[in-house]
Amino acid sequence: MPSTTGDHRTPEGPPTACDPLAGIEAVSQALLAMSRHLEVREVLRRITASARDLLDAEYAALGVPDDHGGFAQFVVDGVTDEQWRAIGPLPRQHGVLAELLHETGPTRLVDVRKAPAFEGWPTAHPEMDAFLGMPVLDTDAAEDEPRVMGVIFLANKRGGGLFTDHDEELLRILAAHAALALSNARLYERSRELTLAGERARIAHDLHDAVSQKLFSLRLTANAAAKLVDRDPARARVELAEVSRLAAEAADELRAVVVELRPAALEEDGLSATLASQVQVLDRAHTADLAFAADGVRALPPAQEAALLRVAQEALHNALRHSGARRVTVTLTGTPARGAVLRVRDDGRGFDPDSVRRAGRHLGLASMRDRAAAVGGTLTLESAPGKGTLVEMEVPGA
């Protein structure tokens, strides 16, 4: 349903006499609101709310089509949760919605109910008349024609009236930037999925190397104790004590893995609180004493907070699994440039970093350096045999 929809389209009329800069500040605010988020669902919500506010509409929606005649996601603004539940399932791709999903230009109507393709609404659906639809186009797609990533729908100007040429142009600008925001969010989520897959692989490797080997030793020791019970009870007691020790170590390893599998509550609690919680849990799960302190830390960009958390987890993993440390301290300190410095220090046996690197045992150091570099930070490591280890990561902040 292109812009040239017969009698139902808003007359173009003469160019608006408003200030040429009118709406630029509003568009800027809308774009900033979209760019602050990385999760796809939140980006869609911000696009929808921004479009509604920008054009002073009563209702707004953004639909992302799936490959089965429906919508993979459909976000609304201006409709209450109660109304949305009463409306029912997500709409299918039919009627006006279907036509819009096959257009690469805007659709502006005096009354959407009079459009040839209009097929009615569910009973609880609010009444709508003046209508403006704008596709969100992926202009970088490999196809010859731009691909429709979704469509922004607006209905009912507040206070009555129709959507204007100026409204259409503002929404076109917003939709172009919405395409970039949505593409970036999808790339971020894909990257996060790959990171999670890598984390699962690492944890599986840890389970095999640590827990599986301890359970194997536990089984052999228990078998030996069973054979010694009758002929050498004293030796059997020694073996059973070893069984108890191995079982306790295996339990510690499993607890540590469970902690790493728990999702970090960064968004809800912030980096300091999340780190404090994880250190507290690990302190209960291990014989080593763990402590955490934070000072002067401001809110950081989400990617930096996530990287700091993962590096802290990796450093704690090394300290608790490999160093034999009796004490591990984690500190998070703010910097004058609004950044932060993370330090994880242990009093374990330490190691020669060059020897470890030559032997091909990286202890996750390459992964930690990659995480730091990916968010513009730096990572340094200090260690020597018998001197413990210090892992330090600094990020620049916003």
N, C-alpha and C positions, 0 to 999 in steps of 0.2 A: 504494500500500500504506500506508494511514493507520495511526495509532497503535492503532486498535481491531482489530488483526489477531488475532482469536480467541485460541486456546490458545497461540499462539507468542509472545505479548507478555509482557513482564515484568510480574508483578502489581504494582499500584501500592502497596498496603499503606498503612500510616499514614505521616504526614509524617515525614521524617527528623528526628532529634533533634540533628543537628549544629549547631554554632555558626552563626547566621544570616549571619555575615560569612565563613564558610568558603568558600574558592574565589575571593573577590574579588581578593586579591592576585595569585593565579595568572591570573585573567582579565585584570587590569591589565597584567601582564607580557606576556601573549599579544597584547593590543591594541597595546602599545608596539612589540612586535616586528613586527607587520604594518605599522604606520604609518611605519616607518623606510624602507620601500622604495617605489619608484614603478613599476618595471617589472612588468608583469602576471605574467609567469612567476614572478618572485621573490615577489610577493605571494601567489600561489597556493601556493607552496612553504611560506611562512611560516604561512599559515592552516592548512595540513595538519599541519605539525609542531606548531603550537601546540595544535591540537585533540587530537592524540595525547598530548602531554604533560599537557594540562589534565585529561583524563579517564583518564589512566593506562592507555591502550589499547596492545595490541601492534602493531596495524596501523591505518593511516589512509590515506584517499585523498580526493581532491577531483576531481570530474568536471565539466567545462564542456561542455554539449552543442553540437553543430553543427546544421546544418539538413538533414543528409543521413543521419540515423539512426546517427551515430557520436558521437565526442567530439572537439571541437576541441582540448581539452587535458585531460590526465588525469595528476594528480600523486599520487605515493605516498610514504609514509613508513613505515619499519619493514621494508621489503623491500630487500634488497641489489641492487646494480646487476646482479650475475650472475643473481640470481633473476628480476629484472625482464626481462632479455633472454631468459631461458629461457621465461618466460610467453608471450611473443610479442607480436603487434600489440595496439594499443589496443583495449579492449573495445567492443563495439557496444551500442546501446541496446536490450537485450532482458532478459527475466527480471526479477529483482529491481531491477536498475538502471533499466530502462524504467519500472517502476511508480513508483519514487521520483522520477523526473524529472517526473511528472505530479501529484505531491502537494505541497501547500503546508504540510503539517505534518510532525512527526517520525515516524519509524518505529523501534520498539524491539522486538527479537526475542530470545527465549531462545536459539534456534538458527536461524540463517539458512538452514541446509541443509534445514530442515523447512518453510520457507515455500512456499505453493502455487506461487509463480512461480519458484522456484529451478530452474535448468537445468544446474547443474554448473559446474565450473571446468576450465581447462586443466590438463594433467598437473603442471606445475611450480608451480601456484598453492598457497600455504600453506593449511592447513586452518583454517577459521574457524567459530565457533559464535555466541557472544553478539554481538549486532549493534545498532548505533544509527546511523540515518541522519537527517540534518538538511538541509533545503533552504536555500540561500542565495537570499533573495528580493529582487528589485528592487521595492520598494514605491512607487517614484516613476514606474514605468512608466505609459504613457498608457492601457493596457488597464484594464478594470474590475477584473480579478483580478491579484494580484501575479505577476510573471514570475519563473520559476525560472532564476536565473543559473548555478546549479550545485548540486551536492549534496555534503555532507561525509559520508563513510562511515567508521565506526569499528567495529573488530571485536576480540574477545578482550580482556577485562580482564586486566591482568597479575596473575598469582597466582590466576587463576580467578575465578569469580563473574559477576554480571550487571551491566549498566548500570542505574543507579537513576534515580528521579525527579530527584534532585539533579543527576546527570550530564546529564540531558536539559535541565534549565533552564540549566546552565552553557553547554552547547553552543548553546542557542537564543540566548543573549546574544552568544556569540562569532560566530555566523552573522550576526546583525544588523549587527555592526560589520564583519564580513568583507565584507558587501555594500557598505558605504561605502568600504572600502579598495580593493575591486576596481573599483568605479565610478571612484574617483579615479585609480587606475592606468591605467584605459582612457582617461580624459580626458587624462592626462599623455601617454600614448603617441600619442593622436590629435593633441595639440598639437605633439608632437615631429615627427610626420609632416608637419604643416603647415609647421613651421619648416624642416625639411629641404627641402620643396618650394620654399619661399622662397629657401633657400640655393642650390638648384640653378638657380633662375631668375636669381639675382644672378650666379652664376658663368657662366651662359650669356651674360648681358649683358656681363660682363667679357670673355669670349672674343671676342664680336662686336666690342666697342668697341676692345679692345687688340690681340689677336692677329690677328683678321681684317683690321683696317686695316693692320697692319704687313705682313702677307703680301701684301695688295693693293699696297702701296707697293714691296715687294720685287719683285713681279712686274713692275711698270712700270719700275723701275730696271734690272732684269736685261734687259728688252727693249731699253731705251735703250743699255745697254752693248753688247749684241750688234750693234746697228746702227752703233756707233761704232768697233768693233774695227779695221776696215780703213781708214776715212778719217781717224780721229782717235784713235790708240792712247792718247795721253796722257789725253784726256778719258774714254776707255773705262776706263782704270785708276782714275780718280776714281770713276766710277760703280760699278765693281766693289768698291771699298772701301766705298762706301755700302751695297752689297748685303750685304757681310760684317757691317757694323754693324747693319743692320736684322735680319739673321738672328739675331745674338746677342741683340738685344732681344726678338725673338719667342720665342727659347728660354727667356729669363729669365721672360717672361710665362707660358709654358706650365708651367715648373717651379713657379712660384708657385701656379698654379691646381691643380696636382697636390697640392701641400702642403695646400691648403684642402680638397681632396676626401678626403684621408686621415682616417679616423676618429680623433678624439682619444682617447687612452688615459687618460681621467680616472679611471675606476674602478680601473684597475690601477696607475697610476703617480702619481696625484694632480695637482693643478693646477700646482705649481711645476715638477715634472719634465716635465710635458707642455708647458708654456710654454718651458722651457729647450730641449727637443728641437726645437720648431717654430722658435724663433729661430735655433738652430744650423743647421737645414736652410736657412732663408731666407738666412742669412749666406753659405752656400756658393753659393746660387743667384743672388745679386745682387752688384753692385759696391760697394754701400754697406756700411759696417761696422755690424754689429748686435751688441748685447750684452744680456745678461740677468742680473739679480741679484735674490735673494729674501732676506728677513730677517724672522724671527719670525712666520712665517705658520702658523696652526693649521689643522686640517681645517675646511672650511666645508660648509654644506648643499650637496648635489649641484646644486640649481638655481642657487645663487649661483656655484659654481665654473664651471658651464657658461656662465653669462652673462658672467663675467669673461673666460673663454677666447674667446668670440665677439667681445666688444668689443676684446680685444687683437688678434685676427685682422683685424678691420675697420680698426682704427687703423694696423696694420702695412701693410695693403693700401693705404691712402691715402698713407702716408709713402713707400712704395716705388714706387707707380705715378704719383703726382701731384706730389710735393714736390721731387724732385731732390735729396733729402737725401744727404749723404755719411756721416752717422752717425745711427743710431737706437738708443735705449736703452729697454729695458723693465724696470721694477722692480715687485716685488710685496712689500708691507710689511704686517706684522701691526699691528693697532691694540690699545690697552689693553682695548677692549670686545669682544675676540675676533673682530673683523671684519678687513677687509683693504682696502688701497688699491692699485690698479693705476695705473701711470703709463707712458704711451708718449710719448716725447719725440724729436723729430727736429730737425735743423739745416737743414731745407730752406727753400724760398723763402717759406713761410708764406702767409697769405691773410687777407682781411678777412671774418670770419664773417658780418657783416651783409650785405655785398655778395653773398656766395655764396648766402645765404638769399633775397635779393631776386631773384637771377638764376634761382632754382629749382634750383640745383645743391647738393644736400645732402651729398654725399660720405659717405652712410651715417650722418650724424649723428642723424637722427630714429630710425633703427633702433637705434643705440647707446643713445640716451636711453630708448627703449622697453624695451630689454633691462634696463637698470639699474633703471628704475622697477618692472618686473615682479617683481624680487626684493628690493624695498625699498631699493634703493641710489640713489645720485646720480651724475650724470655732468657734468663741467665741461670746457670747452675753452678754451684760451688760444692765440691765434695773431694774427699781424700780418705784413704784407708784409715780407719780408726777415728776420724774427725766428724762423722755425721754428714748430713747433706742439707743444703739450702736450695730450694727452687724459688725463683723470684720472677714475677710477671708484672709488667707495667703497661697500662693502657692510657691513651691520651684523654679519654672522655669525649664529651660532645664538642 
